[in-house]
Amino acid sequence: MSLATFARNAISDYRTTAAVVPSSQHLANAMVEPLRGKSLRVVLEFGPGTGVMTRELLRVMPDDAILLAFEISPRFAAYLRETGSDERLHIVQACAETATAELDRRGIDRVDGVVSSLGVSFMDLTLVDAIFRPLLPRLSHDGVVTQFQYIHRTRMHGGRVEYFNVGQLMGRYFRSVRSSCVWLNLPPAHVITCRGARSCDRPASS
Ligand SMILES: C[S@@+](CC[C@H](N)C(=O)[O-])C[C@H]1O[C@@H](n2cnc3c(N)ncnc32)[C@H](O)[C@@H]1O
């Protein structure tokens, strides 16, 4: 069912879905691993899709924590609401760019972790900047952000396929950026783990 929902979304909007099948459990484990054992109160998820990372996150989060999951696709948001029944999980059907506004609305000033599956390689860099930069002052001092990128590390730019390293991009926002490869995923993917928010004013340029 999750596979069919995912495939339907990919067919209707491939650029935003940025994948044809959900991530593997191996990739979900690797994305969530850096958050394990931390004292998590507020966690954000960007692009939960059909929830493979969401379920793993909920496994490592304490009972009193909250998970705000920002999903732009109405189909995925509806799927998650139908299939998820955990009161810690709040599905926000909106662009990840609205995360700080949502935090303000809920009176939350600190975030302990962010797990992002956004297809950064498909996104305009001004949007990536608008998503990540406002979060930097909200991250707790030992906060961690994970993001993945498929192994080929390419993007379409100006009608051409070019090399594009999301880890390097994340270096604009974080002092420590580490990558590790998860082979058991279709396609294999780099998990990029970011710590130490920079307080830089330099905007990303494409
Ligand atoms: C590569 S899929 C990952 C889905 C799921 N996390 C997984 O790993 O199987 C990217 C997800 O990001 C969502 N998405 C894309 N752009 C978004 C945005 N600006 N804000 C929130 N979600 C977005 C897509 O709808 C899709 O669910």
The ligand as a MOL file (V3000), in Angstrom:
LIG
                    3D

  0  0  0     0  0            999 V3000
M  V30 BEGIN CTAB
M  V30 COUNTS 27 29 0 0 0
M  V30 BEGIN ATOM
M  V30 1 C 12.7020 11.4480 -1.5180 0
M  V30 2 S 11.0530 11.5590 -0.8580 0 CHG=1
M  V30 3 C 11.3480 10.8250 0.7270 0
M  V30 4 C 10.1230 10.2070 1.3550 0
M  V30 5 C 10.3770 9.3790 2.6240 0
M  V30 6 N 10.9730 10.1490 3.6790 0
M  V30 7 C 11.2920 8.2290 2.3240 0
M  V30 8 O 12.4840 8.3320 2.6610 0
M  V30 9 O 10.8170 7.2410 1.7430 0 CHG=-1
M  V30 10 C 10.9290 13.3160 -0.5590 0
M  V30 11 C 9.7200 13.7550 0.2210 0
M  V30 12 O 9.7930 15.1570 0.4570 0
M  V30 13 C 8.5170 15.7550 0.2130 0
M  V30 14 N 8.7770 17.1640 -0.0960 0
M  V30 15 C 9.3610 17.6770 -1.2010 0
M  V30 16 N 9.5020 19.0020 -1.1170 0
M  V30 17 C 9.0270 19.3480 0.1070 0
M  V30 18 C 8.9400 20.5830 0.8190 0
M  V30 19 N 9.3760 21.7270 0.2730 0
M  V30 20 N 8.4160 20.5830 2.0630 0
M  V30 21 C 7.9780 19.4110 2.6250 0
M  V30 22 N 8.0310 18.2130 2.0020 0
M  V30 23 C 8.5570 18.1780 0.7630 0
M  V30 24 C 7.9590 14.9230 -0.9260 0
M  V30 25 O 6.5610 15.0580 -1.0720 0
M  V30 26 C 8.3910 13.5290 -0.4880 0
M  V30 27 O 7.4970 12.9990 0.4530 0
M  V30 END ATOM
M  V30 BEGIN BOND
M  V30 1 1 1 2
M  V30 2 1 2 3
M  V30 3 1 2 10
M  V30 4 1 3 4
M  V30 5 1 4 5
M  V30 6 1 5 6
M  V30 7 1 5 7
M  V30 8 2 7 8
M  V30 9 1 7 9
M  V30 10 1 10 11
M  V30 11 1 11 12
M  V30 12 1 11 26
M  V30 13 1 12 13
M  V30 14 1 13 14
M  V30 15 1 13 24
M  V30 16 1 14 15
M  V30 17 1 14 23
M  V30 18 2 15 16
M  V30 19 1 16 17
M  V30 20 1 17 18
M  V30 21 2 17 23
M  V30 22 1 18 19
M  V30 23 2 18 20
M  V30 24 1 20 21
M  V30 25 2 21 22
M  V30 26 1 22 23
M  V30 27 1 24 25
M  V30 28 1 24 26
M  V30 29 1 26 27
M  V30 END BOND
M  V30 END CTAB
M  END
